[in-house]
């Protein structure tokens, strides 16, 4: 994901996930709501924030 995509996901998609999320697997879908969806959103936020920090560090190292 690009930095712009990560920023969009963190500002729009992840907050929306806290209301409910559908995880699609090869074996079917899992629908999570309530506290479970909030926990998934919190985890995804942490993962994407780490990716964004890494992308920003890499851009600084690349001179950009």
Protein Blocks (a to p, Z undefined) as FASTA:
>chain_A
ZZklmmmmmmmmmmmmmnoccdddfkbccddehjllmmmmmmmmmmmmmmmmmmmmmmmm
noZZ
